[in-house]
Amino acid sequence: MEYQEQIIEAVKQQGVLPLFYHADPEVCLSITATLYEAGIRVIEFTNRGPQALANFQLLVKTRDEKWPGLLLAVGTIRSAEQAVKFIDAGADFLISPVFDADVCDVAYLHKKLWIPGCMTPTEVHVAENAGCKFVKLFPGNALGPDFVSAIRELFPEMLFMPTGGVDVSRENIGSWLDAGVCAVGLGSKLISKKRIADKDYAGIGQATKEALAIIQSLKN
């Protein structure tokens, strides 16, 4: 349990969780290296395509060789089978877009942190009763900071992180933090298809540094 708490603390301290998927293993390595060099120490690699498992295994291998201190989560886990495969591949923790009881059981048996996706107070309640301390609010752009403000007092012990539609801007990130989230997930607004297509890793790195700077300035 202590290791799970360390992961949660790492996400909270970083304040932003970059997430991405790509079929090309070299692109995956380049993006991860860029994020790491920009100061990121926790990343979510999403299970969004047939190459996800092989590419994740490559990221874990390279992390062990080149990126000390980097935590690698796997996102978009929707079945127990997927959960087992990625745990065996070396996932530090799991993230899902939904609450799935079978995934919850696998995570519990393997003593892995699992962050389920929730969209309603009922789903947050179910997650909390299952022992979850941290949930992903998804899709964030459909819910908005006002949703967090409205339910925050109902779940004073729960940690929230929106994913989907969060912008790399002081105004947007600030509105989420003011509402009470502990971190924000950043996907296509940070690691955009255009930046990937252009191999604009410098742009990804700069945007990542901006996001980290925004988080730190708002927290201070």
Salt bridges, closest charged atoms under 4 A:
GLU5 OE2 - LYS133 NZ 2.65
GLU9 OE1 - LYS12 NZ 3.78
ASP64 OD1 - ARG63 NE 2.71
GLU65 OE2 - LYS61 NZ 2.91
GLU81 OE2 - LYS85 NZ 3.45
ASP92 OD2 - ARG63 NH1 3.09
ASP167 OD1 - LYS189 NZ 2.52
ASP198 OD2 - LYS194 NZ 2.74
